[in-house]
Each structure stands twice: as C-alpha cells, then as structure tokens.
C-alpha cells in the first residue's frame, strides 16, 4: 500500500527553504522602503489585503472555498492579534535599528516557544533546551548591548515581535490539530486586513500608495505569501531538523543588504551575539531530534 506522505526530498526542500529566506529578506528591504511613505498599520493593511486576494483566488480556483469555515473563530482571533502585534513591532523595529539587529533578535522566537510550550502543552524542558535558552538570551544581551538606564525602543520592539511570533506559532500548533493550513491562512489574511484598516484610520489620516510606494507594497504582499508557501512546501518534503538551519542564512543576507543599501555598520557584538543566538537555535533543533 502506498503512503500519502510526501517523499523525503532534502535537495528540493533545501531549494524551497532558500526561496523562503530570499523572500523574507526581500520583504524586509521593501518594508524599509515603504516606511518612507506609510506607517506600519498602512503597510500591514496592504500586505494583508494582497495576501487575502491571493489566498481567496487560490481557494476559488481549486474549489476549496469550503475550507473557509472554522469551528474556532476565537482561537483565530487570538492568534491573529498576536501576529498582527508582532508584525507591526517588527516593521517598526526595522525603521529604528539596523536590519541585522532586528533579524538577530527575531531569531529568539524559537527560544520563546521552547520556554512557553511547557506552560501551555506540558512539554518538558530538557537540560539541552535549557542550555539553548541560556546561550540565546546571552546572545540577545551581546547584540542589544542594553543601557538599562535607557534601552533602545527598537530593541524592545524587536523583542516584542519575537514574543509575538512565538505566541503565534504556539496558537498555530493548537489550530492545526483540527484546521487546515488554508483555513488558517484565510482567517489570518482576512482578520489582519480588518485590523490594519481600523488601525490605519485611527488618526483620521490615510496615505494612498503612489508610484514610488505602490511597487514596494506589492513586493511586501507577494513576498509574504511566497515566503510562507516555500516554508510550508519545504517542511512537507523533509524533516525540519534537516532544512531549518538554512533559515539561518537570513541573518548574513540581511546584514549584507544593510551594508550595501543603507550603510549599516557590521560590529563585533552583532557578529558574536548573532552567532550565539543561531547556536542556541541549533541546540534547540538537536534537542527536538533527540526527543523525536
């Protein structure tokens, strides 16, 4: 009897994972450019609207519109509030501190998941994972170099984004027990379009896209969907432990982009702290493999 499980194709999965890395990096650059004309709420509105149109079009063309129905609207609402908050903090952080610093701090999301999972799912925190958490948070201190009398708002925003993304991942884990990925994507883009519209209009001001900002907003919307599509496809083709280390390429890529396009400095604290955070993620992956 043939199995419905996709064959393990690590090489193709790696290519899809690299596509995800490129899409996320491109989205960061496009977000920095779009922020010259739009605030984060306007950017989130257009990104979510473009994503919703793409998801809805796919559901209609593949006759899967029935998957829009959900039995857990409350969980979708909570998940999307976490994601919307985290995404806005991430976009705001990109305008305040170097992109490489934002990405380095964002990479602590798996560590926050690791620490929050025992509270929500009763998972045990192994010694290896505890070590990973310690190394990761030491890396944050090295990257951020906080002056506890005056902590950079951009650093706090990036940390808030990491916690928001971690909470989103945990809520996604709960929803995927009974909901399809397409259902989750439908409600994500629909709800966040609404959130973005309400928040963008809160001050009575609305900046319409022009010839300069519209292409960047389109890139953000397309890359947002493309990144998640590539990531999901890669995870279906190979175990996470094989391909997730490729995601670490985002940090050096965005560092090079920051140097090339924005004259952002490459400092030793960023290099050392980033290496510590990536090492912590590697230890966390090793712990997941051992548990499996």
SERO-4910 file (N, C-alpha, C, O; in steps of 0.05 Angstrom, whole numbers):
BEGIN
 pado doro    nc1    nc2    nc3   cac1   cac2   cac3    cc1    cc2    cc3    oc1    oc2    oc3
  Unk    A     17    -24      0      0      0      0     17     25      0     36     27     16
  Unk    A     11     44    -18     27     68    -20     20     88      2     -3     90     10
  Unk    A     40    102     12     35    122     32     29    149     20     39    155     -2
  Unk    A     11    164     33      4    191     23     24    212     32     23    235     24
  Unk    A     43    203     49     63    222     59     83    229     37     93    211     24
  Unk    A     89    255     32    108    262     11    135    249     16    144    246     39
  Unk    A    149    242     -6    175    230     -4    195    250      8    192    275      4
  Unk    A    215    240     21    236    257     33    254    266     10    269    250     -1
  Unk    A    253    292      3    269    303    -19    285    326     -8    277    349    -13
  Unk    A    307    321      6    321    343     20    332    364      2    333    388      9
  Unk    A    342    356    -22    354    376    -40    332    396    -50    337    420    -49
  Unk    A    310    386    -59    288    404    -68    277    420    -45    271    444    -48
  Unk    A    275    407    -21    265    421      2    284    444     10    276    466     18
  Unk    A    310    439      7    330    460     13    327    483     -6    331    506      2
  Unk    A    321    478    -32    317    500    -51    293    516    -44    293    541    -45
  Unk    A    271    503    -35    247    518    -27    253    534     -2    244    557      1
  Unk    A    269    523     16    276    537     41    292    562     34    289    583     47
  Unk    A    311    559     15    326    582      7    309    603     -6    313    627     -3
  Unk    A    288    594    -20    268    613    -32    254    629    -10    249    652    -12
  Unk    A    248    615     12    236    628     35    254    649     47    246    671     54
  Unk    A    280    642     49    300    661     60    301    686     43    301    708     53
  Unk    A    303    683     17    304    705     -2    279    722      0    280    747      0
  Unk    A    255    709      3    230    724      4    229    741     30    221    764     29
  Unk    A    237    729     53    236    744     78    256    767     77    250    789     87
  Unk    A    279    763     65    299    784     64    290    807     46    292    831     52
  Unk    A    278    800     23    267    820      4    245    835     18    242    860     14
  Unk    A    228    822     33    206    835     47    216    855     67    204    877     70
  Unk    A    238    849     80    249    868    100    259    894     85    254    916     95
  Unk    A    272    890     62    282    914     47    258    930     37    258    955     39
  Unk    A    238    916     26    214    930     16    199    945     38    189    966     34
  Unk    A    198    933     62    185    945     85    200    971     93    187    991     99
  Unk    A    226    970     93    242    994    100    236   1016     80    233   1039     87
  Unk    A    234   1009     54    229   1029     33    200   1040     35    195   1064     33
  Unk    A    181   1022     40    153   1031     42    148   1048     66    130   1065     66
  Unk    A    164   1045     87    160   1060    111    167   1090    108    161   1106    125
  Unk    A    179   1097     85    185   1125     80    159   1140     75    158   1164     80
  Unk    A    138   1126     65    113   1139     58     90   1130     76     70   1144     79
  Unk    A     91   1106     87     69   1094    102     77   1086    130    100   1078    134
  Unk    A     58   1088    148     63   1077    175     59   1047    175     50   1035    155
  Unk    A     66   1034    197     65   1004    198     37    993    194     34    972    182
  Unk    A     17   1007    203    -10    998    201    -19    998    172    -33    980    163
  Unk    A    -12   1019    157    -18   1020    129     -4    998    113    -15    985     96
  Unk    A     21    994    120     37    972    107     23    945    113     20    929     95
  Unk    A     15    941    138      2    915    145    -25    912    130    -32    890    122
  Unk    A    -39    934    127    -65    932    112    -60    923     84    -73    904     74
  Unk    A    -42    936     70    -38    929     42    -25    901     39    -32    886     20
  Unk    A     -7    894     57      4    867     56    -17    846     60    -19    827     45
  Unk    A    -35    850     80    -55    831     86    -76    829     64    -86    808     57
  Unk    A    -83    853     52   -103    853     31    -93    838      6   -108    822     -5
  Unk    A    -68    843     -1    -57    829    -24    -56    799    -18    -63    782    -35
  Unk    A    -48    791      6    -48    763     14    -76    751     13    -79    728      5
  Unk    A    -96    766     23   -123    755     23   -133    750     -5   -146    730    -11
  Unk    A   -127    769    -23   -136    765    -51   -123    740    -63   -136    725    -77
  Unk    A    -97    736    -58    -83    713    -68    -94    687    -56    -99    668    -71
  Unk    A    -98    686    -30   -109    662    -17   -137    656    -27   -143    634    -33
  Unk    A   -154    677    -28   -182    673    -37   -182    664    -66   -198    646    -73
  Unk    A   -165    676    -82   -164    667   -110   -156    638   -113   -167    624   -130
  Unk    A   -137    630    -97   -128    602    -97   -151    583    -88   -155    562   -100
  Unk    A   -165    591    -67   -187    574    -57   -209    571    -78   -221    550    -81
  Unk    A   -215    593    -92   -236    592   -112   -227    575   -136   -243    559   -146
  Unk    A   -203    580   -145   -193    565   -169   -190    535   -164   -192    520   -183
  Unk    A   -185    527   -139   -181    499   -133   -207    487   -120   -206    464   -111
  Unk    A   -228    503   -119   -254    494   -109   -251    485    -80   -262    464    -72
  Unk    A   -237    501    -64   -233    494    -35   -244    516    -17   -234    519      5
  Unk    A   -263    531    -27   -274    553    -12   -288    543     14   -290    559     33
  Unk    A   -296    518     14   -309    507     38   -290    508     62   -299    507     85
  Unk    A   -264    508     57   -245    508     79   -244    535     94   -230    538    114
  Unk    A   -259    554     84   -261    580     98   -276    577    124   -274    594    142
  Unk    A   -293    556    126   -308    552    151   -290    544    174   -271    528    170
  Unk    A   -296    554    197   -280    547    221   -298    542    245   -319    554    247
  Unk    A   -289    524    262   -303    519    287   -289    533    310   -297    530    333
  Unk    A   -268    548    304   -252    560    326   -247    590    320   -224    598    318
  Unk    A   -268    606    316   -263    634    309   -248    649    332   -232    667    326
  Unk    A   -253    641    357   -240    654    379   -210    650    379   -194    668    384
  Unk    A   -202    625    373   -173    619    372   -159    633    348   -137    643    351
  Unk    A   -174    635    326   -163    650    303   -159    680    311   -139    692    304
  Unk    A   -179    691    325   -177    719    333   -153    724    351   -138    743    347
  Unk    A   -149    707    371   -126    710    390   -100    706    374    -81    722    378
  Unk    A    -98    686    357    -74    681    342    -67    706    325    -44    714    324
  Unk    A    -87    717    312    -81    739    293    -76    765    308    -62    782    297
  Unk    A    -86    768    332    -79    791    348    -49    790    356    -35    810    355
  Unk    A    -40    766    363    -11    762    369      5    768    344     25    782    346
  Unk    A     -3    757    321     13    760    297     13    789    288     34    799    279
  Unk    A    -10    802    289    -12    830    280      6    848    297     19    865    287
  Unk    A      5    843    323     22    859    341     51    854    336     67    873    334
  Unk    A     59    828    334     87    821    328     96    832    302    119    843    300
  Unk    A     80    831    281     88    840    255     92    870    255    110    881    242
  Unk    A     74    885    268     76    914    269    101    922    285    115    941    277
  Unk    A    106    909    307    131    915    322    156    909    305    175    924    307
  Unk    A    155    888    289    178    881    272    182    902    251    205    911    246
  Unk    A    160    912    238    162    933    218    172    959    231    188    973    218
  Unk    A    163    965    255    172    989    268    201    987    275    216   1007    272
  Unk    A    210    964    285    238    960    292    256    964    268    278    974    271
  Unk    A    247    956    244    263    959    220    270    988    214    290    994    202
  Unk    A    253   1007    224    257   1035    219    275   1048    241    283   1071    238
  Unk    A    280   1033    263    294   1045    285    323   1035    289    340   1050    297
  Unk    A    328   1010    283    354    998    288    363    983    262    346    978    245
  Unk    A    388    976    260    398    961    236    382    935    231    374    922    250
  Unk    A    378    929    206    362    905    199    374    880    211    359    862    220
  Unk    A    401    878    210    414    854    221    407    850    251    404    828    260
  Unk    A    406    872    265    400    871    294    371    862    298    366    846    316
  Unk    A    353    871    281    325    862    283    323    832    278    309    818    292
  Unk    A    336    822    257    335    794    250    348    777    271    338    755    278
  Unk    A    370    786    283    383    771    304    365    767    328    363    745    338
  Unk    A    352    789    336    333    787    359    309    770    351    298    755    368
  Unk    A    299    773    326    276    757    317    282    727    319    263    711    324
  Unk    A    307    719    315    314    691    316    311    679    344    315    655    347
  Unk    A    304    695    364    299    684    390    271    673    393    263    662    413
  Unk    A    254    676    372    226    666    373    225    636    381    209    629    398
  Unk    A    241    619    368    240    590    376    247    586    406    237    567    418
  Unk    A    264    603    417    271    600    445    247    608    463    243    596    484
  Unk    A    232    629    455    208    636    470    187    614    468    174    608    487
  Unk    A    185    601    444    167    578    441    174    556    460    157    544    473
  Unk    A    201    551    462    211    530    479    204    535    508    198    516    523
  Unk    A    205    560    516    200    567    544    170    568    550    162    562    573
  Unk    A    154    576    531    125    578    535    110    551    532     89    547    544
  Unk    A    121    533    515    108    508    510    103    491    535     82    479    537
  Unk    A    122    490    554    116    474    579     91    485    594     77    470    607
  Unk    A     86    511    592     64    523    606     37    516    592     17    512    606
  Unk    A     38    515    566     13    511    550      8    482    544    -15    473    543
  Unk    A     29    467    538     26    439    529     38    418    548     36    394    542
  Unk    A     50    427    570     61    408    589     86    395    579     94    374    590
  Unk    A    100    406    558    124    394    548    147    398    568    149    419    582
  Unk    A    164    379    570    187    380    589    209    398    577    215    397    553
  Unk    A    222    413    594    245    429    586    270    413    593    278    412    616
  Unk    A    283    402    573    306    385    577    330    402    584    330    427    581
  Unk    A    351    389    593    376    404    600    388    417    576    398    439    577
  Unk    A    387    403    552    398    415    528    382    439    519    394    459    510
  Unk    A    356    439    522    340    462    515    344    485    535    344    508    527
  Unk    A    348    478    560    354    499    580    380    513    573    383    537    576
  Unk    A    400    497    564    426    508    556    422    526    532    433    548    530
  Unk    A    405    517    513    400    533    489    387    560    496    395    581    485
  Unk    A    369    559    515    356    584    524    376    603    536    376    627    531
  Unk    A    394    592    553    414    609    566    433    622    546    439    645    547
  Unk    A    442    606    526    460    616    506    446    637    489    458    658    482
  Unk    A    421    631    482    406    650    465    402    677    478    405    698    465
  Unk    A    394    677    503    388    702    516    414    717    523    414    742    525
  Unk    A    436    703    527    462    716    530    469    730    503    480    752    503
  Unk    A    462    717    481    467    728    455    451    754    451    461    773    438
  Unk    A    426    755    461    410    780    460    424    803    473    425    825    462
  Unk    A    435    798    497    449    819    511    474    829    496    480    853    496
  Unk    A    488    810    483    511    818    467    503    835    443    515    855    437
  Unk    A    481    826    429    472    841    405    461    868    413    468    888    401
  Unk    A    444    869    433    430    893    441    447    913    456    443    937    454
  Unk    A    467    902    471    484    919    488    467    940    503    472    964    500
  Unk    A    448    930    519    429    949    531    441    967    553    457    958    569
  Unk    A    434    992    551    439   1010    573    413   1010    590    393   1022    582
  Unk    A    414    997    613    389    993    628    377   1019    638    355   1019    648
  Unk    A    392   1041    636    381   1067    642    365   1078    619    347   1094    623
  Unk    A    371   1068    595    357   1077    571    359   1056    549    379   1056    534
  Unk    A    340   1038    548    340   1016    528    328   1026    502    307   1040    502
  Unk    A    341   1020    480    332   1029    454    304   1019    448    298    995    452
  Unk    A    285   1037    440    258   1028    433    258   1007    411    241    989    411
  Unk    A    277   1009    392    279    990    370    285    962    380    274    942    370
  Unk    A    302    960    401    309    934    412    284    922    426    278    899    423
  Unk    A    270    939    442    246    930    455    225    921    435    211    901    439
  Unk    A    222    936    413    203    929    392    210    902    379    192    885    375
  Unk    A    236    897    374    244    872    362    240    849    381    231    827    373
  Unk    A    245    853    407    239    833    427    210    827    429    201    804    431
  Unk    A    193    848    428    164    844    429    155    829    404    137    812    406
  Unk    A    167    835    381    160    820    357    167    790    360    151    773    352
  Unk    A    190    784    371    198    756    375    178    741    393    171    718    387
  Unk    A    169    754    414    150    742    432    123    739    418    109    718    421
  Unk    A    115    759    402     90    757    387     91    734    367     71    720    364
  Unk    A    113    731    353    115    709    334    115    682    348    103    663    338
  Unk    A    128    680    371    128    655    386    100    648    395     92    625    393
  Unk    A     85    668    404     57    663    413     40    654    389     23    637    391
  Unk    A     46    666    365     32    659    341     37    630    334     19    615    326
  Unk    A     62    621    336     70    594    330     55    574    348     46    553    339
  Unk    A     54    581    374     40    563    393     10    561    387     -1    540    388
  Unk    A     -2    584    380    -31    583    373    -35    568    347    -55    554    344
  Unk    A    -16    570    328    -18    555    303    -17    525    309    -31    509    297
  Unk    A      1    517    327      3    489    335    -23    479    345    -31    456    339
  Unk    A    -37    495    361    -63    487    371    -84    484    349   -100    466    349
  Unk    A    -84    504    331   -104    504    309   -100    482    289   -120    471    279
  Unk    A    -75    475    283    -70    454    263    -79    426    271    -79    408    255
  Unk    A    -87    423    296    -98    397    305   -125    392    291   -132    369    287
  Unk    A   -140    413    285   -166    410    273   -171    427    248   -191    423    234
  Unk    A   -153    446    242   -157    464    220   -136    459    199   -113    452    205
  Unk    A   -143    464    173   -123    461    152   -106    487    150   -113    508    161
  Unk    A    -83    484    137    -66    507    133    -80    529    117    -77    553    123
  Unk    A    -97    521     98   -111    540     81   -132    556     98   -135    580     94
  Unk    A   -145    542    116   -164    555    134   -150    576    151   -159    598    154
  Unk    A   -127    568    162   -111    587    179   -102    611    162   -103    634    172
  Unk    A    -93    607    138    -84    629    121   -107    647    113   -103    671    111
  Unk    A   -130    635    108   -154    652    101   -161    671    123   -164    695    119
  Unk    A   -163    660    148   -171    677    170   -148    696    178   -153    718    188
  Unk    A   -123    688    174   -101    706    180   -102    731    162   -101    753    173
  Unk    A   -104    727    136   -104    750    118   -130    766    121   -129    791    118
  Unk    A   -153    753    125   -178    768    127   -178    785    152   -184    809    151
  Unk    A   -172    773    175   -173    788    201   -153    810    201   -158    832    210
  Unk    A   -129    805    191   -108    825    192   -112    848    172   -102    870    176
  Unk    A   -127    842    151   -135    864    133   -154    883    149   -151    907    147
  Unk    A   -172    871    164   -190    888    181   -175    903    203   -180    926    207
  Unk    A   -157    889    217   -141    902    237   -126    926    226   -125    948    237
  Unk    A   -113    921    203    -96    941    191   -113    965    182   -104    988    185
  Unk    A   -137    961    171   -154    983    162   -162   1000    186   -161   1024    185
  Unk    A   -172    987    208   -181   1001    231   -158   1018    243   -162   1041    250
  Unk    A   -134   1006    246   -112   1020    259   -101   1042    241    -91   1062    251
  Unk    A   -101   1037    215    -91   1057    196   -108   1082    196    -98   1104    191
  Unk    A   -134   1079    201   -153   1102    201   -157   1114    228   -172   1133    231
  Unk    A   -143   1104    249   -148   1113    276   -142   1142    280   -155   1155    297
  Unk    A   -123   1153    265   -116   1181    269   -129   1199    248   -122   1223    246
  Unk    A   -147   1188    232   -161   1204    212   -144   1211    187   -152   1226    170
  Unk    A   -120   1199    186   -102   1204    163    -98   1178    148    -95   1156    159
  Unk    A    -97   1181    121    -93   1157    104    -76   1166     81    -84   1183     65
  Unk    A    -53   1153     78    -35   1160     56    -39   1138     34    -32   1115     39
  Unk    A    -49   1146     11    -53   1127    -11    -26   1121    -24     -8   1138    -25
  Unk    A    -23   1096    -33      2   1089    -48      5   1107    -72    -14   1114    -86
  Unk    A     31   1114    -78     36   1129   -102     55   1112   -120     60   1089   -114
  Unk    A     65   1124   -141     82   1110   -160    107   1099   -147    119   1080   -156
  Unk    A    116   1112   -125    140   1103   -112    135   1081    -92    150   1061    -91
  Unk    A    114   1084    -75    109   1064    -54     93   1040    -63     96   1018    -51
  Unk    A     76   1043    -83     59   1020    -91     75    995    -99     68    974    -90
  Unk    A     97    998   -115    112    973   -121    124    960    -97    124    935    -95
  Unk    A    133    976    -77    144    964    -53    122    949    -37    127    928    -26
  Unk    A     98    961    -35     76    947    -22     68    921    -35     62    901    -22
  Unk    A     69    922    -62     63    897    -77     84    876    -71     77    852    -68
  Unk    A    109    884    -70    131    865    -64    127    853    -36    131    829    -32
  Unk    A    119    870    -17    115    860     11     92    839     11     95    818     23
  Unk    A     70    845     -3     48    826     -3     55    800    -17     48    779     -7
  Unk    A     68    802    -39     76    777    -54     96    761    -39     94    736    -37
  Unk    A    116    774    -27    137    760    -13    127    748     13    136    726     21
  Unk    A    107    761     26     96    749     50     83    723     44     87    704     59
  Unk    A     67    721     22     54    696     15     75    676      5     74    652     12
  Unk    A     93    685    -12    113    667    -24    131    654     -2    137    631     -3
  Unk    A    139    670     18    156    660     39    143    637     54    155    617     59
  Unk    A    117    641     61    104    620     77     98    596     59     98    573     69
  Unk    A     92    600     33     88    578     15    113    561     12    112    536     14
  Unk    A    136    574      9    161    560      6    168    545     32    177    522     31
  Unk    A    163    558     55    169    545     80    152    521     85    162    500     93
  Unk    A    126    523     80    108    500     83    115    477     65    115    454     73
  Unk    A    121    484     39    129    463     20    154    449     29    156    424     27
  Unk    A    174    464     38    199    452     47    195    433     70    206    411     71
  Unk    A    178    441     89    173    424    113    157    399    105    158    379    120
  Unk    A    143    399     83    129    375     74    147    356     60    142    332     59
  Unk    A    170    366     50    188    349     35    211    337     51    224    318     42
  Unk    A    217    349     74    240    340     90    235    347    119    221    366    125
  Unk    A    248    332    138    245    338    166    256    366    173    275    376    160
  Unk    A    244    378    192    252    406    200    281    407    208    295    427    201
  Unk    A    291    387    221    319    387    230    339    388    207    361    398    210
  Unk    A    330    378    183    348    378    160    349    406    147    370    414    137
  Unk    A    327    420    146    325    444    130    324    470    145    331    491    134
  Unk    A    315    470    170    313    495    185    339    510    188    339    534    189
  Unk    A    362    495    190    387    511    192    392    529    168    407    549    170
  Unk    A    380    523    145    382    540    121    370    568    128    379    588    117
  Unk    A    350    568    145    337    594    152    357    613    165    353    637    165
  Unk    A    379    602    177    399    619    190    413    637    170    425    657    178
  Unk    A    411    630    144    423    647    123    411    675    122    422    694    111
  Unk    A    386    677    134    373    703    133    390    725    147    391    748    138
  Unk    A    404    717    168    419    737    183    443    748    167    445    773    165
  Unk    A    461    731    156    482    743    140    472    757    115    484    777    106
  Unk    A    450    747    103    440    760     79    429    788     85    435    807     70
  Unk    A    414    791    106    403    817    113    425    835    123    423    860    120
  Unk    A    446    824    135    469    840    143    482    852    118    489    876    118
  Unk    A    487    836     98    499    846     73    481    867     60    490    886     49
  Unk    A    454    862     61    436    881     49    437    907     63    436    929     51
  Unk    A    438    906     90    440    931    106    465    947     99    465    971     98
  Unk    A    488    932     96    513    945     89    512    957     61    521    980     57
  Unk    A    501    942     42    501    951     14    482    974      9    488    992     -6
  Unk    A    458    973     21    437    992     14    434   1015     34    425   1037     27
  Unk    A    441   1010     59    436   1030     79    461   1038     95    459   1053    115
  Unk    A    484   1029     87    509   1036    101    508   1029    131    520   1043    147
  Unk    A    495   1007    137    493    999    165    520    985    173    531    970    158
  Unk    A    529    991    197    555    980    205    554    951    213    534    941    223
  Unk    A    576    937    208    579    909    217    597    910    242    621    915    240
  Unk    A    585    904    265    600    907    290    606    879    302    591    860    296
  Unk    A    626    877    318    633    852    331    611    842    350    606    818    350
  Unk    A    599    859    366    577    849    383    554    836    366    543    816    375
  Unk    A    548    848    343    528    836    326    537    808    316    521    789    316
  Unk    A    562    806    307    572    780    297    572    759    319    563    737    315
  Unk    A    583    767    342    586    747    364    558    740    376    552    717    380
  Unk    A    542    761    381    515    755    392    498    740    372    483    722    380
  Unk    A    499    747    346    484    732    326    492    703    325    475    686    323
  Unk    A    518    698    327    528    670    326    518    655    351    511    631    349
  Unk    A    516    668    374    506    656    398    477    649    396    468    627    404
  Unk    A    461    667    384    432    662    381    428    639    361    411    622    366
  Unk    A    443    639    338    440    617    319    448    591    331    436    570    325
  Unk    A    469    591    347    478    566    361    457    556    380    453    532    382
  Unk    A    444    575    393    422    567    412    399    553    396    388    534    406
  Unk    A    393    564    373    372    552    356    381    524    347    364    506    345
  Unk    A    406    521    340    417    495    332    414    475    355    407    452    351
  Unk    A    421    483    379    418    466    403    389    458    407    383    435    414
  Unk    A    371    477    402    343    471    405    333    451    385    318    433    391
  Unk    A    343    453    360    337    433    339    348    406    347    334    385    343
  Unk    A    372    405    358    384    379    366    367    367    388    363    342    389
  Unk    A    357    383    406    340    373    428    314    362    417    304    342    427
  Unk    A    303    375    396    279    365    383    283    338    370    266    320    372
  Unk    A    306    335    357    313    309    344    316    287    364    306    265    361
  Unk    A    330    293    387    333    273    408    307    265    419    302    241    425
  Unk    A    289    284    424    262    277    435    247    260    415    233    241    423
  Unk    A    248    267    389    234    251    369    245    223    368    235    206    352
***
